[in-house]
Every structure is written in C-alpha cells, then in structure tokens.
Amino acid sequence: MTLVVGATGLLGTEICRRLASAGKPFRAFSRRTSDPEKRRTLQELGAEMVEGDLKERASLDPACRNATDIITTATSIGSREEGDSFQTVDINGQIQLVDAARAANVEHFILISASRGIGDCDNPLIKAKRAIEKRIQESGLVYTILRSSFFMETWLSPHLGTISRNLRWMRCIIRRRAMPP
C-alpha cells in the first residue's frame, strides 16, 4: 500500500492516477478542507481515502499504518489554510510524517523536494526542503529524494500562469511577498 501525501494537488493526483493504472493499491491523504471534486476523483480512481493534516501528528499515524511506501508532494506553497507556512508544513509537518513513517516501519519514503533552480538566491522554500531532506537522511528509512526543477510547474503554475512569465513572480511567491504587476 502506497500512501500519497498531497494527493489532491496536481502532482499528487497524477501520482495517484499512475498507481491506479498500474493496479497498485494506494491511500490518498488529504485535508477535510480539500476540494470535494478532487477527493471524488481520487475515490473514483480507487483510493483508500484518509483525512488528516501534516500539522496534526495524531492524523499521521493511522495514515501510515500498513503503508509500505510513502510519496509526499505536500507543500505550503499556494495554501490558504490558516497556520500554513514553510515552518509548520514544509518542515515541522514533514518531520512528523517522517517520524510516523518510522513508527509504522514504512519500507520506502519518497520526498518530492526542490532544486535551487532559481539561481543562487537563498530562499525559505529551499531552506525548508533541505531541512526535511536532512531529517530523512538521518532517519534510518530507505528513501528517495527527487529534487524537481522549475520546469516542473505543478506547484507554481496555478499561481503564476506559464513559465514564460517573469521569474520575479516565482521569487515573490517563494518569499511570500506581494507579486509585481
């Protein structure tokens, strides 16, 4: 059983589609506040649905139970949930997921991370991703870390449009500042 965290996101949903088409059993982890249509799509794909939040450790233990693999695509980028931030979701929430995975004896932990890809600027997203990568590496879990580059628009395109837009937009989203006109 593969647990997909961030299952209602663009990348998470595509991962679920691929698992379903391969006939692999999977569990979709999503918030109670997730788009009902997206949740319905996952159910139609055959997902075992589980509600929770990375910020709520108590919801992670049952989600990880009997999972052999975890794929996490979750991030706070674009979230409108109160209390979501790089610290609470991308670092603390992901750390709680790693801890729950260890407690459940998960066989393989897969993190969708981020490459620097924006030049040499240091930004909160990259810092958060590196912090969780370090935690995973020290966890004792078998892991894979995929550092996707900017070509992978799944996180930002809903907020920015196409890649052809000015890269300043991306920097503003990552730094959580107002976007330029």
N, C-alpha and C positions, 0 to 999 in steps of 0.2 A: 504494500500500500504506500503510495507516494502522497505526502502532504504538500499542497501548494499554498504557500502563504503569499497573499497579494493576488489571489485567484480572480478577483473581479477587475483587476487592472488590464491594460491592453496586452502586456507580455504574459501575465499570469493566465489570462483567458486563452491565449494561444497555446501556452504550455498544456493547459487542460484539454484543449482540442486535440493536440498531438497525442497525449496519453490515451484519450478516448479512442482515437482512430487506431492506435496500436493495441487496443484491447487491454490496457493496463488499468488496474483499479486505482482510483485516486480520491483524495479527500480535499475539498476546497474550503480553505479558512477565510472567512470574511466577517466583516463587522455587521452588527444588526442594522446599521445605518447605510449599508451598501445598496446601490441601485437594485430594486427588486427585479428589473428586467435582466440585469446581468446575472443575478442569482438564479433566476429561472433558466437562463441559457445554460448555466453550469449544471443545473439539475437535469436538464434535457440531455446533456452530454453523458449523464450517468454518475455525476459526482456525488460522493457522500458529503453532505454539507455540514459544516461545523461553524458555529458563531463564536467570535471572540475578538480580542484586541491585543496587539503586541504589548500594549501598556498594562495589560491585566494578566499577570503570571498565572492566576488560577484558571484562566481560559486556555492556556497553552498546554498544560499537562494532559488534559483529555484529548486535545487535538493531536498531540504527538504519540499518544498511546497506540501501539501496534503499527506505527509507521516504520517502514524500512528506510525510506528516503524522505528528505525534506528539500524542497526547492523554494527559496524565498526571493521574491521580487519586490517586496514591500518597501516603501519609502514614504516620507512625509511630503515630498515634492507634490504640489498641487492639492494637498489635503485641505479641506475646510473644517475638519474636526477640531473642536476646542481642545487645546492642550497638546496638539501635534507639533513637533519640532524635530530638528535633526537630533537633538539630545534625547528626547523622550521616545521617539520611534526608531530612527536610524541607528542609534547607539543603544540606549537602555532597553528598548523593546526587542531588538535583535539579540542582545546579550541574554535576555530572558528566554528567548527562543532557543539559543544555543544550550543554555542550562537545562531547559525542558527536554531537548533532544538527547542530551547526555543521560538524563534521568530515565528516559524511555528506551535507552540503548539503540538509538537510531543508527543504522549502518552507514549512511552517506548523507552529508549535509552539503547542499549546493547553494551558494550565495551569488546572486547577480549583483555585482559591485559596479564600480565606475572607474574608467581610466582617467588620467589627468586631462587628456583630450582638449583642454581649453587653454593651452599654453602653459606657462609656468606659474600662473596665479595660484595662490593657496586659498581654498575656499571651504566653507563649512561642510558641504556635501562630501568632498574628498576626504576631509579630516574624519568625518563620521564613518565613511566606508573603510578607511584604513584602520580605525579603532576596532570595528567589528571583525575585520579580516584578522587582526592580531589576536583577538579573543578566540576566534575559530581555530587559528593555527595552534594556539596553546591549549585547546580544549581536550585533545586526545581523540576527537572524532576524525573519521575519514572524511575528507572534504574536497570540494572543488570550488574555486573562486573564479568567476568569469568577470573580467573587467571589460565591460562593454564600452565602446567609444561613442562619440557624438553621432555617428552615422545611425546608431540605434535610437530612433526618435520616440520610442514608446513612452518615455517619461515626460518629455517636454513638448512634443508636437501638439498635444491638445491645448497647451497653454500658449505656444508660440506660433503655431502655424507650421510652415515648411522650413526646412533647413536654410533655404535661401535668405531668410530674414537675418537681420543683423545679429551677430553673436553677442552684442550688448544685451539683447533680450535674455539670452541664456544666463549671462553673468548676473543679471538683476534677479532672475528667478532664484538662482542658487544662493545669492546673498540676501534674498527676501526683501529687496528694496522695490520701490515703485519702478515700473517699466518706463523706458523712454518712449516718447511719442513716435 
